[in-house]
Amino acid sequence: MIANVSPSSLPGVACAIRAALLTGEPHAKAMAARKVARDWRLGRLGFAFDAAMPDRPARPERPELLPPGRMPRRGRGRSERGRIALYHALAHIEFVAIDLALDMAGRFGGEMGRGFVSDFLGVAADEAMHFALLERRLRALGSRYGALPAHDGLWEAAHETRHDVAARLAVVPLVLEARGLDVTPQTMERLHDAGDEIGAGILRRILDDEIRHVRYGAIHFNALARRRGEPADALWKRLLKRHFRGTVKPPFNDSAREAAGLPRSLYTALA
């Protein structure tokens, strides 16, 4: 039984995370992420960080990755074609988010501790489930993930912050994922207007989970700020100035952000 196995004899969690990151086929990556999270939760992986994370995770041959400026406009999601484009874009975000969460746990877990690893492996499993739901919706509409182009901006943000966990937390959960809290309710409303209640329900599930994901980012970022002896808002603004090329812009979903632990004073000062 697992309880009788000494921790030193267990496979290391970093090796398992690295293997999942280097899995390119979408379904296999989603399953690998869920397995790593499950094995960690059940005590089948040891707290060992003796494997380096890859600079870039494995990707499937499709979708074709384009610079953000070359991405075609996808419309507002009211026609079936527009909804396919919307679901494809969302599926790609969730697919890359699997790697973002895995890399967060594998790259920084050794310095941040077991709770950090548990939180972000749980995020990876959630993102894998979100991807599966959206990919299933695409297939119900006669399409599939990879049928349309996508962009790689999310991973560029991860690469930029690969040397500093505070910078990674500041940019990825507290800006990029928090932006999803702002735009998802409007997207849900458009799907309701189009009569797509199944899609709206998927987005409701994703929104609820993403509030928790952003909250994990806020909790660990605030703890880091305390350890570094710097006010969290000052540290966040300084890191964004150095590592984030975009803008923090309204409209904001203040209630979702508050539930995620982001006070309004934090982000409105930068808007």
C-alpha positions, 0 to 999 in steps of 0.5 A: 500500500502507498502508506508503506512506501517511503517518500524517497522511493516515490517518483518525483512530482517534477518528473511527472509534470515535465512528462505532461508538459512534453505531451503534445497531443491535446487529449493525451496532454489533458489526461496527463495533467489530470493524472499528475494532479490525481497522483499528487493528491493521492500521495503517489508522487514525492516532493522532488524537483530534480527535473527541469521544466522545458522552455517550451511545452510540446504542441500539436501540429494544429492549430497553426499559431499566428502572431496576435495581429494576424489573427482573423476577427471571429465575430460576436458568436451569434451565428454558428460559424461565429460560435465555432470560432469563439469556442475554438479560441476559448479551447486554445486558451484552456489548452495553453492554460494546462501548460501554464499551471503545470509549469507554475507547479513544476518550475516554482514548486520547490521554492514555494512548497507543497500547498503551492504545488497542490493548488496549481496542479488542481488548476491544471486538472481544471483547465484540462476539464475545461478544454475537454468541455469546449472541445466536445462542444466544437465537435457537436457543432461539426468542428474540432480543436486545431481546425482554426488558427490560434495565437501564442501570446499566453505562453510568451507571458510565461516565458517572459516570467520564467525566472521569477515566481512573483512575476509569473503570479503577477502577470498570469493569474492576476492579469491574464486570468483575471481578464477572463473574469471580466469578459466571460459574463458578456460572452455568456450573455451572447450565447444566451441570446443565440439560444446556446444554453449548453455553451453558456453553462460551460462558460458558467462552470469555467467562470466559477473555477477561474475565480478560484484560480485567480484567488490562488494567485492572489494568495501566493502573491500576497504571501511572497510580498510579505516575505520580500517585505514589500507592499503587494500593490507596489510589488505588483505594479513594479513587476507589471511595468517590467514584464507585461507589455499590455494594458490593464483596462476596463470594464472590470467584473468587480464582484468576481475580482473581489471574490478572487481576492483582488481589491478594486484599488489594486487594478483601477490605479493602472486602468 
